[in-house]
Amino acid sequence: MFNMTFPTFILGRMIAGLIGALVHLIAGGKLLRLVFCLLFAWIGFWGGNYLANNLGLHILQYGQINYGLALFLSIAAALFGFWLSGENREEE
């Protein structure tokens, strides 16, 4: 893996949290949907960063974080978490 400092981890977690919160703000929903969006945004962000480091993709790299693939996968994962929460069903 790669060496990551604690401030880098906190910054990445804040950015991923903002993405998850933004998806929840736009789409709405209850607390469960917010938890799923945040959790999947964090997983997607760090998964994208790890994948970019392993593939050697340095798109929008600043410091130790590769923001290009990390942001893309974070948004995709947050939307997947939004869908997976199951609150998008209409009640009858």
N, C-alpha and C positions, 0 to 999 in steps of 0.2 A: 504494500500500500504506500501511501505517501505521508510525509510528515505534515501535520496540521496543528496550528497553534489554537489555543483556547479562544482568543478573540475572533479568529477566522470561523471557528465553529459557531460561535454566538451570532456573528453577522449572517452566515448562511442560514441559520435557523430562523433569524428574524425575517430575512427575505422570503424564505419558504412559507413562514407563518403569514406574512402579508399577502402572499399569493392565495393561500387557502382562505384567508379572511375575505379577500376580494371576491373570490368565486362565491363564497357564501353570501356576501353582501349583494351581489348581482342577482343570484338565483333565489335567495331567501331560504327559509326553512327553519326547522327547530334546532335544538341543541345537538341532537344526534348527527344532523347533517353538518354542522360546524366542526364537530369532532372528527368526522370522517374526512372532510375537506382538509383540515389541518394535518391530520396524520398522513394522509396520502400525499399531500404537498411536500411534507418533510421527506418522506421515503423517495418520492420522485426527484427531489432536488439533489439529495446526496447520492442517489443511484445514478443520476445524470452526470454529476461531477465525477464520480468514480469511473463511469463508463468513458467519459471524455478523457480522463487521465490514462486509462488503459489503452484506448484507441489512438492516443496522441493527437486528439483534436483540441486545438487551442483557440476556440472561437470565443471572443469576448472574455478572455482570461484577464483577471485582475488579481494579482497576488497568487494565492494558492487555489482559488476557486475558478473553475471554467463555467462562466455564466451562460454561455450559449446553449449547450445541451442541457445544463442543469435547469434553466428557466423553462425550456420547452417541455422537458419531462415532468417538471413540477406542475405546470399548468395542466398537462394531459392527465397526470395522476390525480390532481385535485378534482378535475371533471369526472374521472372514473369513480372517485370516492363519493362525489355528489350523486352519481347514478346508482352506485352500490348501496347507498344509505336506505333506499327503498321508500323514501317519503314522496316519490314522484307519482305514486299510484293515486288515482282518484278514489275517494271514499264513496260508497254507495249507501 
